[in-house]
Amino acid sequence: MKKEQKYYQIYHIHLLNGEVIEASEAYDLPAEKGLVGKFEKADDNEIFEIGDSVSGFAYIPKRSILFLSTGDVREGWCCQ
């Protein structure tokens, strides 16, 4: 397997109960296909699945999200 260095955009998902969940996606992912684009198009009953197979998943209804904010851009490695 070839390892490739990638960049990830970090997001902070601020919930109505005060919790903040961190999520990431590929930095070069077009906005409309990423978290922000999906959030803008989703109705209040849509459920967002946030996480990965290592850290686990959180299932968050859109109506529980107060707002999204961006964080760092981080480097990581991905297997191809």
Contacts in CASP RR format, 6 or more apart in sequence:
PFRMAT RR
TARGET T0000
AUTHOR 0000-0000-0000
METHOD contacts of the structure
MODEL  1
MKKEQKYYQIYHIHLLNGEVIEASEAYDLPAEKGLVGKFEKADDNEIFEI
GDSVSGFAYIPKRSILFLSTGDVREGWCCQ
1 79 0 8 1.000
1 80 0 8 1.000
2 79 0 8 1.000
2 80 0 8 1.000
3 77 0 8 1.000
3 78 0 8 1.000
3 79 0 8 1.000
3 80 0 8 1.000
4 77 0 8 1.000
4 78 0 8 1.000
4 79 0 8 1.000
4 80 0 8 1.000
5 75 0 8 1.000
5 76 0 8 1.000
5 77 0 8 1.000
5 78 0 8 1.000
6 26 0 8 1.000
6 27 0 8 1.000
6 75 0 8 1.000
6 76 0 8 1.000
6 77 0 8 1.000
6 78 0 8 1.000
7 26 0 8 1.000
7 27 0 8 1.000
7 28 0 8 1.000
7 73 0 8 1.000
7 74 0 8 1.000
7 75 0 8 1.000
7 76 0 8 1.000
8 24 0 8 1.000
8 25 0 8 1.000
8 26 0 8 1.000
8 27 0 8 1.000
8 73 0 8 1.000
8 74 0 8 1.000
8 75 0 8 1.000
8 76 0 8 1.000
9 24 0 8 1.000
9 25 0 8 1.000
9 26 0 8 1.000
9 27 0 8 1.000
9 29 0 8 1.000
9 70 0 8 1.000
9 71 0 8 1.000
9 73 0 8 1.000
10 22 0 8 1.000
10 23 0 8 1.000
10 24 0 8 1.000
10 70 0 8 1.000
10 71 0 8 1.000
10 72 0 8 1.000
10 73 0 8 1.000
10 74 0 8 1.000
11 22 0 8 1.000
11 23 0 8 1.000
11 24 0 8 1.000
11 25 0 8 1.000
11 35 0 8 1.000
11 36 0 8 1.000
11 68 0 8 1.000
11 69 0 8 1.000
11 70 0 8 1.000
11 71 0 8 1.000
12 20 0 8 1.000
12 21 0 8 1.000
12 22 0 8 1.000
12 23 0 8 1.000
12 68 0 8 1.000
12 69 0 8 1.000
12 70 0 8 1.000
12 71 0 8 1.000
13 20 0 8 1.000
13 21 0 8 1.000
13 22 0 8 1.000
13 23 0 8 1.000
13 48 0 8 1.000
13 50 0 8 1.000
13 60 0 8 1.000
13 65 0 8 1.000
13 68 0 8 1.000
14 20 0 8 1.000
14 65 0 8 1.000
14 66 0 8 1.000
14 67 0 8 1.000
14 68 0 8 1.000
14 69 0 8 1.000
15 21 0 8 1.000
15 60 0 8 1.000
15 64 0 8 1.000
15 65 0 8 1.000
15 66 0 8 1.000
16 64 0 8 1.000
16 65 0 8 1.000
16 66 0 8 1.000
17 64 0 8 1.000
18 66 0 8 1.000
21 50 0 8 1.000
21 58 0 8 1.000
21 60 0 8 1.000
23 35 0 8 1.000
23 50 0 8 1.000
23 51 0 8 1.000
24 74 0 8 1.000
25 34 0 8 1.000
25 35 0 8 1.000
27 73 0 8 1.000
31 37 0 8 1.000
35 48 0 8 1.000
35 68 0 8 1.000
36 68 0 8 1.000
38 48 0 8 1.000
39 48 0 8 1.000
39 62 0 8 1.000
39 65 0 8 1.000
39 68 0 8 1.000
42 48 0 8 1.000
42 62 0 8 1.000
43 62 0 8 1.000
44 61 0 8 1.000
44 62 0 8 1.000
44 63 0 8 1.000
45 61 0 8 1.000
45 62 0 8 1.000
45 63 0 8 1.000
46 61 0 8 1.000
46 62 0 8 1.000
47 59 0 8 1.000
47 60 0 8 1.000
47 61 0 8 1.000
47 62 0 8 1.000
48 59 0 8 1.000
48 60 0 8 1.000
48 61 0 8 1.000
48 62 0 8 1.000
48 65 0 8 1.000
49 57 0 8 1.000
49 58 0 8 1.000
49 59 0 8 1.000
50 57 0 8 1.000
50 58 0 8 1.000
50 59 0 8 1.000
50 60 0 8 1.000
51 57 0 8 1.000
51 58 0 8 1.000
END
